[in-house]
Amino acid sequence: MRRTPTCVLSDSEPANVSDGHAVDRFVQIGSLTKVLTGTALVRLAAAGALTLDDPVERWLPAAPGTGITLRHLADHTSGLPRLPPHVAGRDPYVPFDERALRDVLSRLDSIATRPAGQEEEYSNLGYAVLGAALAAASGTTYEELVGAHVLRPLDVTEVTADPDPARRLPAPGLFGRARRPWTMGGPILPAGGLWATPRAAAELLVRLLVERRLGDPAPTWQTAGPLRWHNGATRDASVFAGATEDGRWVLVHRLNGDPDDTDRTGIKVLQGARQSR
């Protein structure tokens, strides 16, 4: 049985680390990356560089007119499917390179499964397209964009697409050997490819949702009553980040754990914090 190293940070527990899951080592944060992408979108809109209702083809001319806007991509109502075409295998996103993205953009009207704005369907493909559009609008790379508009304004440093291998915390496999993580660079990066230390992920959560340093939260965040949250998962890592209206917050990151259990752990911590107040 593989170990499940776990790190829990919350307003009630500064650091609850079990089984060697260090707060200062880089781990994959999966779709929590989308929060940074969505925040970059609203920041660019606030600066007047674009609008949330810009059509995709304004910034990505290779795309035909589809009625899909940047807002649709951000709130998962674009009508695009969850995954890019031909994603499969042990390292599924490797085939989704720049050439594959150009092919997707040229066929965006036929790839969409329904008209934009009608129904929510969580889409990694949609966030890959959104990231490409934001990079085009800003005239820079995705990582430079996030650094300039999100990370540096929040004074968060330990987030990157390519951490030093010596500071990575890989998931333990059979006989304690490190498991090779998914390749999540290139076009899929804005949907789920960033790495962060758990403490940096917690800083993002607090500064975006509790302190509201950059204003109202981006439409990327999910809501459930008084709770705003987002999660993320790759093959070997999962994360849950959430905060309530009264300021309670939690960040849970696990290696090799069931993502649903990671979510449940986060909710349980928040519930315990509420009962203790």
Phi and psi restraints in degrees (value plus and minus 20) as a CYANA .aco file:
   2 ARG   PHI     -98.3   -58.3
   2 ARG   PSI     126.3   166.3
   3 ARG   PHI     -91.9   -51.9
   3 ARG   PSI     138.1   178.1
   4 THR   PHI    -143.2  -103.2
   4 THR   PSI      58.2    98.2
   5 PRO   PHI     -79.4   -39.4
   5 PRO   PSI     117.3   157.3
   6 THR   PHI    -155.5  -115.5
   6 THR   PSI     123.0   163.0
   7 CYS   PHI    -151.6  -111.6
   7 CYS   PSI     107.6   147.6
   8 VAL   PHI    -143.9  -103.9
   8 VAL   PSI     104.0   144.0
   9 LEU   PHI    -143.9  -103.9
   9 LEU   PSI     117.6   157.6
  10 SER   PHI    -174.8  -134.8
  10 SER   PSI     152.9   192.9
  11 ASP   PHI     -87.1   -47.1
  11 ASP   PSI     -42.9    -2.9
  12 SER   PHI    -115.5   -75.5
  12 SER   PSI     -38.5     1.5
  13 GLU   PHI    -153.1  -113.1
  13 GLU   PSI      83.1   123.1
  14 PRO   PHI     -73.1   -33.1
  14 PRO   PSI     -58.2   -18.2
  15 ALA   PHI    -181.4  -141.4
  15 ALA   PSI      98.2   138.2
  16 ASN   PHI    -139.0   -99.0
  16 ASN   PSI      79.4   119.4
  17 VAL   PHI    -132.5   -92.5
  17 VAL   PSI     109.5   149.5
  18 SER   PHI    -147.6  -107.6
  18 SER   PSI     126.3   166.3
  19 ASP   PHI      38.8    78.8
  19 ASP   PSI      17.5    57.5
  20 GLY   PHI      59.5    99.5
  20 GLY   PSI      -6.0    34.0
  21 HIS   PHI    -103.4   -63.4
  21 HIS   PSI      77.1   117.1
  22 ALA   PHI    -101.2   -61.2
  22 ALA   PSI     124.6   164.6
  23 VAL   PHI     -96.7   -56.7
  23 VAL   PSI     -33.1     6.9
  24 ASP   PHI    -131.0   -91.0
  24 ASP   PSI      -3.9    36.1
  25 ARG   PHI    -129.1   -89.1
  25 ARG   PSI     125.8   165.8
  26 PHE   PHI     -98.6   -58.6
  26 PHE   PSI     114.2   154.2
  27 VAL   PHI    -152.4  -112.4
  27 VAL   PSI     135.3   175.3
  28 GLN   PHI     -89.8   -49.8
  28 GLN   PSI     116.0   156.0
  29 ILE   PHI    -129.6   -89.6
  29 ILE   PSI     -15.1    24.9
  30 GLY   PHI      31.9    71.9
  30 GLY   PSI    -152.7  -112.7
  31 SER   PHI     -93.0   -53.0
  31 SER   PSI     -23.5    16.5
  32 LEU   PHI     -82.1   -42.1
  32 LEU   PSI     -40.7    -0.7
  33 THR   PHI     -73.7   -33.7
  33 THR   PSI     -55.7   -15.7
  34 LYS   PHI     -78.9   -38.9
  34 LYS   PSI     -50.2   -10.2
  35 VAL   PHI     -81.8   -41.8
  35 VAL   PSI     -60.6   -20.6
  36 LEU   PHI     -88.2   -48.2
  36 LEU   PSI     -58.8   -18.8
  37 THR   PHI     -83.5   -43.5
  37 THR   PSI     -66.8   -26.8
  38 GLY   PHI     -84.7   -44.7
  38 GLY   PSI     -57.2   -17.2
  39 THR   PHI     -86.9   -46.9
  39 THR   PSI     -59.1   -19.1
  40 ALA   PHI     -81.4   -41.4
  40 ALA   PSI     -58.3   -18.3
  41 LEU   PHI     -79.5   -39.5
  41 LEU   PSI     -71.7   -31.7
  42 VAL   PHI     -89.4   -49.4
  42 VAL   PSI     -49.0    -9.0
  43 ARG   PHI     -88.7   -48.7
  43 ARG   PSI     -61.3   -21.3
  44 LEU   PHI     -85.5   -45.5
  44 LEU   PSI     -57.3   -17.3
  45 ALA   PHI     -85.4   -45.4
  45 ALA   PSI     -62.2   -22.2
  46 ALA   PHI     -84.0   -44.0
  46 ALA   PSI     -50.1   -10.1
  47 ALA   PHI    -103.1   -63.1
  47 ALA   PSI     -25.4    14.6
  48 GLY   PHI      62.9   102.9
  48 GLY   PSI      -8.5    31.5
  49 ALA   PHI     -96.9   -56.9
  49 ALA   PSI     -41.3    -1.3
  50 LEU   PHI    -183.7  -143.7
  50 LEU   PSI     158.3   198.3
  51 THR   PHI    -145.2  -105.2
  51 THR   PSI     135.2   175.2
  52 LEU   PHI     -83.8   -43.8
  52 LEU   PSI     -43.1    -3.1
  53 ASP   PHI    -117.8   -77.8
  53 ASP   PSI      -6.3    33.7
  54 ASP   PHI     -82.6   -42.6
  54 ASP   PSI     116.3   156.3
  55 PRO   PHI     -90.9   -50.9
  55 PRO   PSI     131.4   171.4
  56 VAL   PHI     -74.7   -34.7
  56 VAL   PSI     -61.0   -21.0
  57 GLU   PHI     -88.1   -48.1
  57 GLU   PSI     -34.4     5.6
  58 ARG   PHI     -83.0   -43.0
  58 ARG   PSI     -58.3   -18.3
  59 TRP   PHI    -123.8   -83.8
  59 TRP   PSI     -39.5     0.5
  60 LEU   PHI    -146.7  -106.7
  60 LEU   PSI      62.0   102.0
  61 PRO   PHI     -80.9   -40.9
  61 PRO   PSI     -37.0     3.0
  62 ALA   PHI     -88.0   -48.0
  62 ALA   PSI     -38.8     1.2
  63 ALA   PHI    -102.6   -62.6
  63 ALA   PSI     117.6   157.6
  64 PRO   PHI     -93.7   -53.7
  64 PRO   PSI     147.2   187.2
  65 GLY   PHI     -86.7   -46.7
  65 GLY   PSI     102.6   142.6
  66 THR   PHI    -146.1  -106.1
  66 THR   PSI     -32.5     7.5
  67 GLY   PHI      64.5   104.5
  67 GLY   PSI     -21.7    18.3
  68 ILE   PHI    -101.0   -61.0
  68 ILE   PSI     108.6   148.6
  69 THR   PHI    -129.3   -89.3
  69 THR   PSI     150.9   190.9
  70 LEU   PHI     -82.3   -42.3
  70 LEU   PSI     -55.8   -15.8
  71 ARG   PHI     -82.8   -42.8
  71 ARG   PSI     -62.4   -22.4
  72 HIS   PHI     -79.3   -39.3
  72 HIS   PSI     -62.0   -22.0
  73 LEU   PHI     -83.3   -43.3
  73 LEU   PSI     -61.1   -21.1
  74 ALA   PHI     -89.1   -49.1
  74 ALA   PSI     -57.0   -17.0
  75 ASP   PHI    -122.2   -82.2
  75 ASP   PSI      -4.7    35.3
  76 HIS   PHI      44.6    84.6
  76 HIS   PSI      13.4    53.4
  77 THR   PHI    -135.6   -95.6
  77 THR   PSI       4.2    44.2
  78 SER   PHI     -93.8   -53.8
  78 SER   PSI     -40.1    -0.1
  79 GLY   PHI      65.3   105.3
  79 GLY   PSI     -20.8    19.2
  80 LEU   PHI     -99.7   -59.7
  80 LEU   PSI     129.0   169.0
  81 PRO   PHI     -90.0   -50.0
  81 PRO   PSI     149.5   189.5
  82 ARG   PHI     -82.2   -42.2
  82 ARG   PSI     -61.5   -21.5
  83 LEU   PHI    -141.7  -101.7
  83 LEU   PSI     132.9   172.9
  84 PRO   PHI     -85.0   -45.0
  84 PRO   PSI     140.0   180.0
  85 PRO   PHI     -81.8   -41.8
  85 PRO   PSI     128.3   168.3
  86 HIS   PHI      46.0    86.0
  86 HIS   PSI       7.1    47.1
  87 VAL   PHI    -111.0   -71.0
  87 VAL   PSI      99.8   139.8
  88 ALA   PHI    -190.6  -150.6
  88 ALA   PSI     150.3   190.3
  89 GLY   PHI      76.7   116.7
  89 GLY   PSI    -198.0  -158.0
  90 ARG   PHI     -89.1   -49.1
  90 ARG   PSI     -48.9    -8.9
  91 ASP   PHI    -146.1  -106.1
  91 ASP   PSI      55.6    95.6
  92 PRO   PHI     -85.1   -45.1
  92 PRO   PSI     -49.0    -9.0
  93 TYR   PHI    -110.1   -70.1
  93 TYR   PSI     -20.4    19.6
  94 VAL   PHI     -75.8   -35.8
  94 VAL   PSI     -62.7   -22.7
  95 PRO   PHI     -88.1   -48.1
  95 PRO   PSI     -35.4     4.6
  96 PHE   PHI    -107.6   -67.6
  96 PHE   PSI      56.1    96.1
  97 ASP   PHI    -120.3   -80.3
  97 ASP   PSI    -191.4  -151.4
  98 GLU   PHI     -81.2   -41.2
  98 GLU   PSI     -57.5   -17.5
  99 ARG   PHI     -84.2   -44.2
  99 ARG   PSI     -62.6   -22.6
 100 ALA   PHI     -84.7   -44.7
 100 ALA   PSI     -57.5   -17.5
 101 LEU   PHI     -83.2   -43.2
 101 LEU   PSI     -63.9   -23.9
 102 ARG   PHI     -80.1   -40.1
 102 ARG   PSI     -59.3   -19.3
 103 ASP   PHI     -84.6   -44.6
 103 ASP   PSI     -62.6   -22.6
 104 VAL   PHI     -81.4   -41.4
 104 VAL   PSI     -65.5   -25.5
 105 LEU   PHI     -81.1   -41.1
 105 LEU   PSI     -59.7   -19.7
 106 SER   PHI     -87.8   -47.8
 106 SER   PSI     -40.9    -0.9
 107 ARG   PHI    -136.2   -96.2
 107 ARG   PSI       4.2    44.2
 108 LEU   PHI     -79.5   -39.5
 108 LEU   PSI     -54.5   -14.5
 109 ASP   PHI     -86.7   -46.7
 109 ASP   PSI     -55.2   -15.2
 110 SER   PHI    -106.2   -66.2
 110 SER   PSI     -42.9    -2.9
 111 ILE   PHI     -96.1   -56.1
 111 ILE   PSI     -52.9   -12.9
 112 ALA   PHI     -79.1   -39.1
 112 ALA   PSI     118.3   158.3
 113 THR   PHI    -115.0   -75.0
 113 THR   PSI     -31.2     8.8
 114 ARG   PHI    -181.9  -141.9
 114 ARG   PSI     142.2   182.2
 115 PRO   PHI     -82.0   -42.0
 115 PRO   PSI     127.8   167.8
 116 ALA   PHI     -84.2   -44.2
 116 ALA   PSI     125.9   165.9
 117 GLY   PHI      65.9   105.9
 117 GLY   PSI     -21.9    18.1
 118 GLN   PHI    -110.6   -70.6
 118 GLN   PSI     -57.7   -17.7
 119 GLU   PHI    -172.5  -132.5
 119 GLU   PSI     125.7   165.7
 120 GLU   PHI    -105.3   -65.3
 120 GLU   PSI     110.4   150.4
 121 GLU   PHI    -163.4  -123.4
 121 GLU   PSI      96.7   136.7
 122 TYR   PHI     -76.1   -36.1
 122 TYR   PSI     109.3   149.3
 123 SER   PHI    -159.5  -119.5
 123 SER   PSI      89.7   129.7
 124 ASN   PHI     -85.2   -45.2
 124 ASN   PSI     -57.5   -17.5
 125 LEU   PHI     -80.1   -40.1
 125 LEU   PSI     -62.5   -22.5
 126 GLY   PHI     -78.8   -38.8
 126 GLY   PSI     -59.5   -19.5
 127 TYR   PHI     -95.5   -55.5
 127 TYR   PSI     -46.6    -6.6
 128 ALA   PHI     -85.0   -45.0
 128 ALA   PSI     -63.4   -23.4
 129 VAL   PHI     -85.2   -45.2
 129 VAL   PSI     -62.4   -22.4
 130 LEU   PHI     -80.5   -40.5
 130 LEU   PSI     -65.4   -25.4
 131 GLY   PHI     -80.6   -40.6
 131 GLY   PSI     -60.3   -20.3
 132 ALA   PHI     -84.9   -44.9
 132 ALA   PSI     -59.9   -19.9
 133 ALA   PHI     -85.8   -45.8
 133 ALA   PSI     -61.4   -21.4
 134 LEU   PHI     -86.0   -46.0
 134 LEU   PSI     -59.9   -19.9
 135 ALA   PHI     -82.9   -42.9
 135 ALA   PSI     -61.2   -21.2
 136 ALA   PHI     -85.5   -45.5
 136 ALA   PSI     -61.4   -21.4
 137 ALA   PHI     -86.4   -46.4
 137 ALA   PSI     -53.3   -13.3
 138 SER   PHI    -112.5   -72.5
 138 SER   PSI     -32.3     7.7
 139 GLY   PHI      48.2    88.2
 139 GLY   PSI      11.4    51.4
 140 THR   PHI    -165.3  -125.3
 140 THR   PSI    -199.5  -159.5
 141 THR   PHI    -100.9   -60.9
 141 THR   PSI     143.0   183.0
 142 TYR   PHI     -79.4   -39.4
 142 TYR   PSI     -66.3   -26.3
 143 GLU   PHI     -86.3   -46.3
 143 GLU   PSI     -59.0   -19.0
 144 GLU   PHI     -84.6   -44.6
 144 GLU   PSI     -58.5   -18.5
 145 LEU   PHI     -81.1   -41.1
 145 LEU   PSI     -69.2   -29.2
 146 VAL   PHI     -83.4   -43.4
 146 VAL   PSI     -59.3   -19.3
 147 GLY   PHI     -82.1   -42.1
 147 GLY   PSI     -64.9   -24.9
 148 ALA   PHI     -92.4   -52.4
 148 ALA   PSI     -57.4   -17.4
 149 HIS   PHI    -123.3   -83.3
 149 HIS   PSI     -33.6     6.4
 150 VAL   PHI    -146.6  -106.6
 150 VAL   PSI     -79.9   -39.9
 151 LEU   PHI     -87.7   -47.7
 151 LEU   PSI     -70.1   -30.1
 152 ARG   PHI     -87.3   -47.3
 152 ARG   PSI     -61.4   -21.4
 153 PRO   PHI     -80.6   -40.6
 153 PRO   PSI     -48.2    -8.2
 154 LEU   PHI    -110.7   -70.7
 154 LEU   PSI     -25.5    14.5
 155 ASP   PHI      38.6    78.6
 155 ASP   PSI      26.1    66.1
 156 VAL   PHI    -134.6   -94.6
 156 VAL   PSI     107.6   147.6
 157 THR   PHI    -133.5   -93.5
 157 THR   PSI     -47.9    -7.9
 158 GLU   PHI    -110.4   -70.4
 158 GLU   PSI      38.1    78.1
 159 VAL   PHI    -158.1  -118.1
 159 VAL   PSI     110.3   150.3
 160 THR   PHI    -181.3  -141.3
 160 THR   PSI     143.2   183.2
 161 ALA   PHI    -107.0   -67.0
 161 ALA   PSI     -37.1     2.9
 162 ASP   PHI    -165.1  -125.1
 162 ASP   PSI      57.5    97.5
 163 PRO   PHI     -91.6   -51.6
 163 PRO   PSI     138.1   178.1
 164 ASP   PHI     -77.0   -37.0
 164 ASP   PSI     104.7   144.7
 165 PRO   PHI     -73.6   -33.6
 165 PRO   PSI     -49.3    -9.3
 166 ALA   PHI     -89.5   -49.5
 166 ALA   PSI     -39.7     0.3
 167 ARG   PHI    -124.8   -84.8
 167 ARG   PSI     -16.8    23.2
 168 ARG   PHI     -97.6   -57.6
 168 ARG   PSI     128.9   168.9
 169 LEU   PHI    -135.5   -95.5
 169 LEU   PSI      72.7   112.7
 170 PRO   PHI     -96.2   -56.2
 170 PRO   PSI     138.0   178.0
 171 ALA   PHI     -92.0   -52.0
 171 ALA   PSI     117.3   157.3
 172 PRO   PHI     -95.2   -55.2
 172 PRO   PSI     114.7   154.7
 173 GLY   PHI    -127.2   -87.2
 173 GLY   PSI    -173.4  -133.4
 174 LEU   PHI     -83.6   -43.6
 174 LEU   PSI     118.3   158.3
 175 PHE   PHI      39.7    79.7
 175 PHE   PSI       4.7    44.7
 176 GLY   PHI      59.3    99.3
 176 GLY   PSI     -16.3    23.7
 177 ARG   PHI     -93.4   -53.4
 177 ARG   PSI     122.6   162.6
 178 ALA   PHI     -89.3   -49.3
 178 ALA   PSI     116.0   156.0
 179 ARG   PHI    -106.0   -66.0
 179 ARG   PSI     123.1   163.1
 180 ARG   PHI     -96.8   -56.8
 180 ARG   PSI     105.8   145.8
 181 PRO   PHI     -95.5   -55.5
 181 PRO   PSI     141.0   181.0
 182 TRP   PHI     -78.6   -38.6
 182 TRP   PSI     128.4   168.4
 183 THR   PHI    -104.0   -64.0
 183 THR   PSI      96.3   136.3
 184 MET   PHI    -148.3  -108.3
 184 MET   PSI       7.7    47.7
 185 GLY   PHI    -107.3   -67.3
 185 GLY   PSI    -188.6  -148.6
 186 GLY   PHI      46.9    86.9
 186 GLY   PSI    -167.2  -127.2
 187 PRO   PHI     -82.2   -42.2
 187 PRO   PSI     -45.5    -5.5
 188 ILE   PHI    -102.2   -62.2
 188 ILE   PSI     -28.7    11.3
 189 LEU   PHI     -71.2   -31.2
 189 LEU   PSI     -67.7   -27.7
 190 PRO   PHI     -85.9   -45.9
 190 PRO   PSI     -35.2     4.8
 191 ALA   PHI    -111.7   -71.7
 191 ALA   PSI     -45.0    -5.0
 192 GLY   PHI    -198.9  -158.9
 192 GLY   PSI       2.7    42.7
 193 GLY   PHI    -122.8   -82.8
 193 GLY   PSI     -20.6    19.4
 194 LEU   PHI     -99.3   -59.3
 194 LEU   PSI     133.6   173.6
 195 TRP   PHI    -132.4   -92.4
 195 TRP   PSI     131.0   171.0
 196 ALA   PHI    -174.5  -134.5
 196 ALA   PSI     137.6   177.6
 197 THR   PHI     -97.1   -57.1
 197 THR   PSI     131.1   171.1
 198 PRO   PHI     -75.4   -35.4
 198 PRO   PSI     -57.4   -17.4
 199 ARG   PHI     -86.8   -46.8
 199 ARG   PSI     -54.5   -14.5
 200 ALA   PHI     -89.3   -49.3
 200 ALA   PSI     -59.2   -19.2
 201 ALA   PHI     -82.3   -42.3
 201 ALA   PSI     -58.8   -18.8
 202 ALA   PHI     -86.6   -46.6
 202 ALA   PSI     -58.8   -18.8
 203 GLU   PHI     -80.8   -40.8
 203 GLU   PSI     -62.4   -22.4
 204 LEU   PHI     -79.8   -39.8
 204 LEU   PSI     -67.7   -27.7
 205 LEU   PHI     -76.9   -36.9
 205 LEU   PSI     -71.2   -31.2
 206 VAL   PHI     -85.8   -45.8
 206 VAL   PSI     -64.8   -24.8
 207 ARG   PHI     -93.9   -53.9
 207 ARG   PSI     -45.6    -5.6
 208 LEU   PHI    -107.5   -67.5
 208 LEU   PSI     -61.0   -21.0
 209 LEU   PHI    -121.0   -81.0
 209 LEU   PSI     -56.1   -16.1
 210 VAL   PHI    -111.1   -71.1
 210 VAL   PSI     -72.7   -32.7
 211 GLU   PHI    -104.1   -64.1
 211 GLU   PSI     -40.0     0.0
 212 ARG   PHI      33.6    73.6
 212 ARG   PSI      25.5    65.5
 213 ARG   PHI     -83.7   -43.7
 213 ARG   PSI     -46.7    -6.7
 214 LEU   PHI    -129.0   -89.0
 214 LEU   PSI       0.9    40.9
 215 GLY   PHI      70.6   110.6
 215 GLY   PSI    -177.6  -137.6
 216 ASP   PHI     -81.2   -41.2
 216 ASP   PSI     124.0   164.0
 217 PRO   PHI     -81.4   -41.4
 217 PRO   PSI     129.6   169.6
 218 ALA   PHI     -85.9   -45.9
 218 ALA   PSI     136.9   176.9
 219 PRO   PHI     -87.0   -47.0
 219 PRO   PSI     -25.9    14.1
 220 THR   PHI     -84.7   -44.7
 220 THR   PSI     -57.0   -17.0
 221 TRP   PHI     -80.9   -40.9
 221 TRP   PSI     121.2   161.2
 222 GLN   PHI    -108.2   -68.2
 222 GLN   PSI     133.5   173.5
 223 THR   PHI    -147.7  -107.7
 223 THR   PSI     124.4   164.4
 224 ALA   PHI    -166.3  -126.3
 224 ALA   PSI      73.9   113.9
 225 GLY   PHI      43.0    83.0
 225 GLY   PSI    -146.1  -106.1
 226 PRO   PHI    -101.3   -61.3
 226 PRO   PSI     -18.4    21.6
 227 LEU   PHI    -121.4   -81.4
 227 LEU   PSI     110.1   150.1
 228 ARG   PHI    -127.9   -87.9
 228 ARG   PSI     118.6   158.6
 229 TRP   PHI    -176.5  -136.5
 229 TRP   PSI     144.1   184.1
 230 HIS   PHI    -174.5  -134.5
 230 HIS   PSI     132.0   172.0
 231 ASN   PHI    -148.4  -108.4
 231 ASN   PSI    -197.7  -157.7
 232 GLY   PHI    -188.4  -148.4
 232 GLY   PSI     133.0   173.0
 233 ALA   PHI    -176.0  -136.0
 233 ALA   PSI     119.7   159.7
 234 THR   PHI    -136.1   -96.1
 234 THR   PSI    -187.0  -147.0
 235 ARG   PHI     -80.4   -40.4
 235 ARG   PSI     -59.2   -19.2
 236 ASP   PHI    -139.7   -99.7
 236 ASP   PSI     -14.7    25.3
 237 ALA   PHI    -161.8  -121.8
 237 ALA   PSI     128.2   168.2
 238 SER   PHI    -166.3  -126.3
 238 SER   PSI     131.6   171.6
 239 VAL   PHI    -164.4  -124.4
 239 VAL   PSI     126.5   166.5
 240 PHE   PHI    -152.5  -112.5
 240 PHE   PSI     110.3   150.3
 241 ALA   PHI    -150.4  -110.4
 241 ALA   PSI     107.7   147.7
 242 GLY   PHI    -173.4  -133.4
 242 GLY   PSI     133.4   173.4
 243 ALA   PHI    -166.3  -126.3
 243 ALA   PSI     124.7   164.7
 244 THR   PHI    -121.6   -81.6
 244 THR   PSI     146.7   186.7
 245 GLU   PHI     -83.1   -43.1
 245 GLU   PSI     -44.8    -4.8
 246 ASP   PHI    -110.3   -70.3
 246 ASP   PSI     -10.7    29.3
 247 GLY   PHI      77.7   117.7
 247 GLY   PSI     -22.8    17.2
 248 ARG   PHI     -91.4   -51.4
 248 ARG   PSI     122.9   162.9
 249 TRP   PHI    -169.4  -129.4
 249 TRP   PSI     138.8   178.8
 250 VAL   PHI    -172.8  -132.8
 250 VAL   PSI     125.1   165.1
 251 LEU   PHI    -150.2  -110.2
 251 LEU   PSI      99.8   139.8
 252 VAL   PHI    -139.5   -99.5
 252 VAL   PSI     108.1   148.1
 253 HIS   PHI    -148.6  -108.6
 253 HIS   PSI     114.5   154.5
 254 ARG   PHI    -155.0  -115.0
 254 ARG   PSI     129.7   169.7
 255 LEU   PHI    -130.1   -90.1
 255 LEU   PSI     109.0   149.0
 256 ASN   PHI      52.9    92.9
 256 ASN   PSI     -16.5    23.5
 257 GLY   PHI    -107.6   -67.6
 257 GLY   PSI     136.6   176.6
 258 ASP   PHI     -85.1   -45.1
 258 ASP   PSI     105.5   145.5
 259 PRO   PHI     -76.6   -36.6
 259 PRO   PSI     -54.8   -14.8
 260 ASP   PHI     -84.1   -44.1
 260 ASP   PSI     -57.2   -17.2
 261 ASP   PHI     -87.5   -47.5
 261 ASP   PSI     -54.0   -14.0
 262 THR   PHI     -82.8   -42.8
 262 THR   PSI     -64.9   -24.9
 263 ASP   PHI     -80.3   -40.3
 263 ASP   PSI     -65.3   -25.3
 264 ARG   PHI     -84.1   -44.1
 264 ARG   PSI     -56.1   -16.1
 265 THR   PHI     -82.5   -42.5
 265 THR   PSI     -63.5   -23.5
 266 GLY   PHI     -81.7   -41.7
 266 GLY   PSI     -64.8   -24.8
 267 ILE   PHI     -83.0   -43.0
 267 ILE   PSI     -60.5   -20.5
 268 LYS   PHI     -83.1   -43.1
 268 LYS   PSI     -61.3   -21.3
 269 VAL   PHI     -83.0   -43.0
 269 VAL   PSI     -64.1   -24.1
 270 LEU   PHI     -83.6   -43.6
 270 LEU   PSI     -60.9   -20.9
 271 GLN   PHI     -84.7   -44.7
 271 GLN   PSI     -59.7   -19.7
 272 GLY   PHI     -85.1   -45.1
 272 GLY   PSI     -57.8   -17.8
 273 ALA   PHI     -85.7   -45.7
 273 ALA   PSI     -57.2   -17.2
 274 ARG   PHI     -87.0   -47.0
 274 ARG   PSI     -60.5   -20.5
 275 GLN   PHI     -89.7   -49.7
 275 GLN   PSI     -46.2    -6.2
 276 SER   PHI    -102.4   -62.4
 276 SER   PSI     -27.9    12.1
